[in-house]
Amino acid sequence: MRNEKIQIDRLNNAKAAIAEAITAKGVQVPESTKLDGYPTLISQISTSGSGGGKSIRTCRVVVGTAVAGWTENDCDYLCNGISDEVKIQAAIDALPEDGGEIVLLDGRYVVTGIDLKNNTQLIGNGLSTQIYSDTSIGPQGVLVYAGSNCALRNISLLLETTDLSGTATAIKITGSNTEVRNVHCSGFIGNTIEIASFTAGAINNISIINNVLVGGANNLSAIKINSCTNSIISGNYIIDHEEDGISIINNMCKYLNVSNNVISNVKGYGVLVQSGSWYNIENNIIETKQSESSGIAFGGSFGNISGNTIGGDHAMANSIKMLPSSVKSFVTGNLVFVTGIVTGGKEIVVENNVVIKNQASGGGTD
């Protein structure tokens, strides 16, 4: 009897250990389950995010790189510093259709391009997580594509190349409800961040917040918006771009908040609005150091341009220029150095601005 009890205790302990392991994989084990029922429960465990059960990381996949010392025990997908887009894309594609999160551990990932499918978040560990290319960027000249309901956070995107003949965009947003936050981009040819839909219609609800965008040789604008509504561009630091800091070019753009950005050393406009309506351009600091550059140019309607500080160490073409197409807008409470405000368009209110010129030309308010 004593031996039989020992065997029964061992069996119960084994069943409890198996049940605990299966439960940890996301499959519930009823208390009434007999030993011969465990194979059926085990078959419900999914490693791909589909099926009767769920793996521990069904909606959260971890990617590491052996170059930084990570091993297969640390992550779900391990890169090796060569064509890392293969493993990263496999991790993204393994997520269920209703979304998930890819976590990139610190290290340098050498890639040619990454496609964030809809409902995907790609999150790193700040500047210590680098997505890097030293040769060419994918077939469309884009390092990271972002679709709808995506997020790109806490990552550094770097391009280092001597081939300046093509274009290389860091991030291209092609869908709505997408966020780029705390991303550092450096060295890209072409536009650093671009918002442009592949189909007709505007993109909605985009947040570009607290990013550092550093230009490179032969690059274009830091942020170029072709179509976008109900969105915010705020808290970004933009430096060294050959064209505009923020360029908004389509009349479908509206309800945009462009605020609290610091824009320095761009050869075009700090902020250019060619058309569209209902803009808030507020509390930006724009320092221009190129003779052909200007602060803000506005050609839309229903714009509030207020609280901006604009200056430089040369005679700028215009600090704030209201283009002939501008309509029904306010230019108020701005602090402008070197040159004044050029008014154009119709029904434009310009008041309570401070213009500080050099000592020879004097200064004043309007």
C-alpha positions as CSV (number, residue, x, y, z in Angstrom):
1,M,0.0,0.0,0.0
2,R,2.8,2.3,0.8
3,N,4.4,1.9,-2.6
4,E,1.1,2.4,-4.3
5,K,0.6,5.7,-2.4
6,I,4.1,6.9,-3.4
7,Q,3.3,6.1,-7.1
8,I,0.0,8.0,-6.9
9,D,1.7,11.0,-5.3
10,R,4.3,11.0,-8.0
11,L,1.6,10.8,-10.7
12,N,-0.4,13.7,-9.1
13,N,2.8,15.8,-8.9
14,A,3.6,15.1,-12.5
15,K,0.1,16.0,-13.6
16,A,0.3,19.3,-11.6
17,A,3.6,20.2,-13.2
18,I,2.3,19.5,-16.7
19,A,-0.9,21.5,-16.0
20,E,1.3,24.4,-14.8
21,A,3.4,24.3,-17.9
22,I,0.3,24.2,-20.2
23,T,-1.4,27.0,-18.3
24,A,1.8,29.2,-18.7
25,K,1.4,28.8,-22.5
26,G,-2.1,30.3,-22.3
27,V,-4.2,27.2,-22.4
28,Q,-6.6,26.6,-19.5
29,V,-6.5,23.1,-17.8
30,P,-9.8,22.1,-16.1
31,E,-9.3,20.4,-12.7
32,S,-11.2,17.4,-13.9
33,T,-8.7,16.7,-16.7
34,K,-7.4,13.1,-16.6
35,L,-3.9,12.2,-17.7
36,D,-5.0,10.9,-21.1
37,G,-6.6,14.4,-21.8
38,Y,-3.3,16.3,-21.7
39,P,-2.2,15.6,-25.3
40,T,-5.3,17.4,-26.5
41,L,-4.6,20.4,-24.4
42,I,-1.0,20.5,-25.5
43,S,-2.1,20.5,-29.1
44,Q,-3.9,23.7,-28.5
45,I,-0.7,25.6,-27.6
46,S,0.1,27.9,-30.5
47,T,3.5,29.3,-31.3
48,S,2.3,31.5,-34.2
49,G,-0.5,33.5,-32.5
50,S,-3.3,31.5,-34.1
51,G,-5.2,28.4,-33.0
52,G,-7.0,27.3,-29.9
53,G,-4.4,28.7,-27.5
54,K,-1.9,31.5,-27.3
55,S,1.8,31.5,-26.7
56,I,3.2,33.7,-24.0
57,R,4.2,36.4,-26.6
58,T,1.4,36.1,-29.0
59,C,1.1,39.9,-29.2
60,R,4.6,40.8,-28.0
61,V,7.7,39.5,-29.8
62,V,11.2,40.3,-28.7
63,V,14.1,40.7,-31.3
64,G,17.7,40.8,-30.3
65,T,21.1,40.8,-32.1
66,A,24.1,38.6,-31.4
67,V,26.3,41.5,-32.2
68,A,25.2,43.1,-28.9
69,G,25.6,39.8,-27.0
70,W,22.0,38.7,-27.0
71,T,21.3,34.9,-27.3
72,E,18.4,32.8,-28.3
73,N,17.5,32.5,-24.7
74,D,16.9,36.3,-24.5
75,C,14.6,36.8,-27.4
76,D,12.2,35.2,-29.9
77,Y,14.2,36.1,-33.0
78,L,18.0,36.6,-33.0
79,C,19.7,38.7,-35.7
80,N,23.4,38.5,-36.5
81,G,24.2,41.9,-38.1
82,I,23.7,40.8,-41.7
83,S,20.4,41.4,-43.5
84,D,18.7,41.7,-40.2
85,E,15.5,42.8,-42.0
86,V,14.8,39.1,-42.6
87,K,14.4,38.2,-39.0
88,I,12.7,41.5,-38.0
89,Q,10.2,41.1,-40.9
90,A,9.5,37.5,-39.8
91,A,8.8,38.7,-36.3
92,I,6.4,41.4,-37.7
93,D,4.7,38.9,-40.0
94,A,4.2,36.4,-37.1
95,L,2.0,38.8,-35.3
96,P,-1.8,38.3,-35.5
97,E,-3.8,40.5,-37.8
98,D,-5.3,42.4,-35.0
99,G,-1.9,43.7,-33.9
100,G,1.0,43.3,-31.6
101,E,4.3,44.7,-30.5
102,I,7.8,44.1,-31.6
103,V,10.5,45.0,-29.0
104,L,14.0,45.6,-30.4
105,L,16.6,45.1,-27.7
106,D,19.6,47.4,-27.8
107,G,22.2,46.9,-30.5
108,R,22.7,47.7,-34.2
109,Y,20.5,46.1,-36.8
110,V,21.7,46.3,-40.3
111,V,18.7,46.4,-42.7
112,T,17.6,47.5,-46.2
113,G,14.0,48.1,-45.3
114,I,11.2,47.2,-42.8
115,D,7.5,47.1,-43.5
116,L,5.3,47.7,-40.5
117,K,2.0,46.1,-41.3
118,N,-1.2,47.6,-39.9
119,N,-1.6,47.4,-36.1
120,T,2.1,47.0,-35.4
121,Q,4.2,48.8,-32.8
122,L,8.0,48.8,-33.2
123,I,9.7,49.8,-29.9
124,G,13.3,50.1,-29.0
125,N,15.5,51.1,-26.1
126,G,16.2,54.6,-27.2
127,L,19.5,55.6,-28.9
128,S,21.0,52.2,-27.9
129,T,18.7,50.5,-30.5
130,Q,19.9,51.4,-34.0
131,I,18.3,50.5,-37.3
132,Y,21.1,51.1,-39.7
133,S,21.9,51.0,-43.4
134,D,25.3,51.6,-44.9
135,T,24.5,50.9,-48.6
136,S,21.0,51.0,-50.1
137,I,17.5,51.3,-48.8
138,G,14.8,49.0,-50.2
139,P,13.2,49.2,-53.6
140,Q,11.1,52.2,-52.7
141,G,13.9,54.1,-51.1
142,V,12.3,53.9,-47.6
143,L,13.9,52.4,-44.4
144,V,10.6,52.0,-42.4
145,Y,7.1,51.9,-43.9
146,A,4.3,52.4,-41.4
147,G,0.7,51.6,-42.3
148,S,-2.4,52.3,-40.3
149,N,-2.6,52.0,-36.5
150,C,1.2,51.7,-36.2
151,A,3.7,53.1,-33.7
152,L,7.5,53.7,-34.0
153,R,9.1,54.6,-30.7
154,N,12.4,54.9,-28.9
155,I,14.6,54.0,-31.9
156,S,17.5,55.5,-33.8
157,L,17.4,55.3,-37.6
158,L,20.8,55.9,-39.3
159,L,22.0,56.0,-42.9
160,E,25.7,56.2,-43.7
161,T,26.5,56.1,-47.4
162,T,28.7,57.9,-49.9
163,D,26.2,57.2,-52.7
164,L,24.2,60.4,-53.0
165,S,22.6,59.6,-56.4
166,G,19.3,58.2,-55.1
167,T,16.8,59.0,-52.4
168,A,16.5,57.5,-48.9
169,T,13.5,58.3,-46.7
170,A,13.8,57.3,-43.0
171,I,10.0,56.8,-42.4
172,K,7.1,56.9,-44.8
173,I,3.6,56.9,-43.2
174,T,0.9,55.6,-45.5
175,G,-2.0,55.0,-43.2
176,S,-4.0,56.7,-40.4
177,N,-3.8,56.6,-36.6
178,T,0.0,56.2,-36.6
179,E,2.6,57.7,-34.2
180,V,6.3,58.4,-34.4
181,R,7.7,59.4,-31.0
182,N,11.2,59.7,-29.5
183,V,12.9,58.6,-32.8
184,H,16.3,59.8,-33.8
185,C,16.9,60.0,-37.6
186,S,20.2,61.0,-39.1
187,G,21.9,61.2,-42.5
188,F,19.0,60.4,-44.9
189,I,18.8,61.6,-48.5
190,G,15.4,62.9,-49.5
191,N,12.7,63.6,-46.9
192,T,13.4,62.3,-43.5
193,I,9.7,61.7,-42.6
194,E,7.0,61.7,-45.3
195,I,3.3,61.3,-44.9
196,A,1.7,60.2,-48.2
197,S,-1.2,57.8,-49.0
198,F,-0.9,55.2,-51.7
199,T,-4.6,55.8,-52.5
200,A,-6.8,58.8,-52.9
201,G,-7.9,60.5,-49.7
202,A,-6.2,62.1,-46.7
203,I,-4.5,60.3,-43.9
204,N,-5.9,61.0,-40.4
205,N,-4.7,61.2,-36.8
206,I,-0.9,61.2,-37.2
207,S,1.3,62.1,-34.3
208,I,5.0,63.1,-34.9
209,I,6.2,64.0,-31.4
210,N,9.6,64.6,-29.7
211,N,11.8,63.3,-32.5
212,V,15.3,64.4,-33.5
213,L,15.7,64.8,-37.2
214,V,19.2,65.5,-38.5
215,G,19.7,66.0,-42.2
216,G,22.4,64.7,-44.5
217,A,24.1,65.6,-47.7
218,N,21.6,66.1,-50.6
219,N,18.6,65.6,-48.3
220,L,15.3,67.5,-48.7
221,S,12.7,68.3,-46.0
222,A,12.7,67.0,-42.5
223,I,8.9,66.4,-42.5
224,K,6.9,66.5,-45.7
225,I,3.1,66.1,-45.6
226,N,1.3,65.4,-48.8
227,S,-2.1,64.6,-47.2
228,C,-3.1,64.6,-43.6
229,T,-5.9,65.8,-41.3
230,N,-6.5,66.0,-37.5
231,S,-2.8,65.6,-36.6
232,I,-0.1,67.0,-34.4
233,I,3.6,67.7,-35.1
234,S,5.1,68.8,-31.8
235,G,8.3,68.9,-29.8
236,N,10.6,67.9,-32.6
237,Y,14.2,69.1,-33.0
238,I,15.0,69.6,-36.7
239,I,18.4,70.6,-38.0
240,D,20.5,70.8,-41.2
241,H,18.1,70.2,-44.0
242,E,18.5,71.4,-47.6
243,E,14.9,72.3,-48.1
244,D,12.1,73.0,-45.5
245,G,11.9,72.0,-41.9
246,I,8.2,71.1,-42.1
247,S,6.5,71.2,-45.5
248,I,2.7,70.9,-46.0
249,I,1.8,70.9,-49.7
250,N,-1.7,69.5,-50.3
251,N,-5.0,71.4,-50.1
252,M,-6.5,68.2,-48.5
253,C,-4.4,69.0,-45.3
254,K,-6.4,70.5,-42.5
255,Y,-6.8,70.6,-38.7
256,L,-3.0,70.4,-38.1
257,N,-1.3,71.5,-35.0
258,V,2.4,72.5,-35.6
259,S,3.7,73.5,-32.2
260,N,6.8,73.7,-29.9
261,N,9.2,72.5,-32.6
262,V,12.8,73.8,-32.7
263,I,14.0,74.2,-36.3
264,S,17.6,75.2,-37.1
265,N,19.8,75.7,-40.2
266,V,17.4,74.8,-43.0
267,K,17.9,76.3,-46.4
268,G,14.2,76.5,-47.2
269,Y,11.4,77.6,-44.9
270,G,11.2,76.6,-41.3
271,V,7.5,75.9,-41.8
272,L,5.9,76.0,-45.2
273,V,2.1,75.7,-45.7
274,Q,1.2,75.9,-49.4
275,S,-2.5,75.2,-49.0
276,G,-5.1,73.6,-46.8
277,S,-7.0,75.0,-43.9
278,W,-7.4,75.2,-40.1
279,Y,-3.8,75.3,-38.9
280,N,-2.3,76.1,-35.6
281,I,1.4,77.1,-35.9
282,E,2.4,78.1,-32.5
283,N,5.3,78.5,-30.1
284,N,7.9,77.2,-32.6
285,I,11.6,78.4,-32.4
286,I,13.1,78.8,-35.9
287,E,16.7,79.8,-36.3
288,T,17.9,80.3,-39.9
289,K,21.5,80.4,-40.8
290,Q,21.3,80.3,-44.6
291,S,20.9,83.4,-46.7
292,E,18.1,82.0,-48.8
293,S,16.1,80.6,-45.9
294,S,13.0,82.1,-44.2
295,G,10.9,81.4,-41.1
296,I,7.3,80.7,-41.8
297,A,5.5,80.9,-45.2
298,F,1.7,80.4,-45.0
299,G,-0.6,80.0,-48.0
300,G,-3.6,78.3,-46.4
301,S,-6.8,79.5,-44.8
302,F,-8.0,79.8,-41.2
303,G,-4.5,79.8,-39.8
304,N,-3.4,80.9,-36.3
305,I,0.3,81.8,-36.4
306,S,1.2,82.9,-32.9
307,G,3.9,82.9,-30.2
308,N,6.7,81.9,-32.6
309,T,10.3,83.1,-32.2
310,I,12.1,83.5,-35.5
311,G,15.6,84.8,-36.1
312,G,19.0,84.3,-37.5
313,D,22.5,85.8,-37.9
314,H,21.9,87.2,-41.4
315,A,19.3,89.3,-43.4
316,M,16.6,86.7,-44.0
317,A,14.3,87.0,-47.0
318,N,11.2,87.0,-44.7
319,S,10.6,86.1,-41.1
320,I,6.9,85.4,-41.7
321,K,5.5,85.6,-45.1
322,M,1.7,85.4,-45.8
323,L,1.5,84.1,-49.4
324,P,-1.1,85.5,-51.8
325,S,-3.2,82.4,-51.3
326,S,-3.6,82.9,-47.6
327,V,-7.1,83.7,-46.3
328,K,-8.8,84.6,-43.0
329,S,-5.8,84.1,-40.7
330,F,-4.2,85.6,-37.6
331,V,-0.5,86.5,-37.2
332,T,-0.2,87.5,-33.5
333,G,2.2,87.6,-30.6
334,N,5.3,86.5,-32.6
335,L,8.8,87.6,-31.8
336,V,10.7,88.3,-35.0
337,F,14.4,89.2,-35.4
338,V,16.2,90.8,-38.3
339,T,13.3,91.3,-40.8
340,G,9.6,92.0,-40.4
341,I,6.4,90.3,-41.5
342,V,5.3,90.3,-45.1
343,T,1.5,90.3,-45.5
344,G,-0.4,89.0,-48.5
345,G,-3.7,87.3,-49.2
346,K,-7.0,88.4,-47.9
347,E,-8.6,89.0,-44.5
348,I,-5.3,88.7,-42.6
349,V,-5.0,90.1,-39.1
350,V,-1.5,91.1,-38.0
351,E,-1.1,92.5,-34.5
352,N,0.9,92.5,-31.3
353,N,4.0,91.1,-32.9
354,V,7.5,92.3,-31.9
355,V,10.0,92.9,-34.6
356,I,13.6,93.5,-33.5
357,K,16.0,94.6,-36.2
358,N,19.6,95.6,-36.1
359,Q,20.5,98.9,-34.5
360,A,20.8,100.7,-37.8
361,S,17.3,99.9,-38.9
362,G,15.6,100.0,-35.5
363,G,12.7,97.8,-34.3
364,G,9.1,98.0,-33.3
365,T,5.8,96.3,-32.9
366,D,2.7,96.1,-35.0
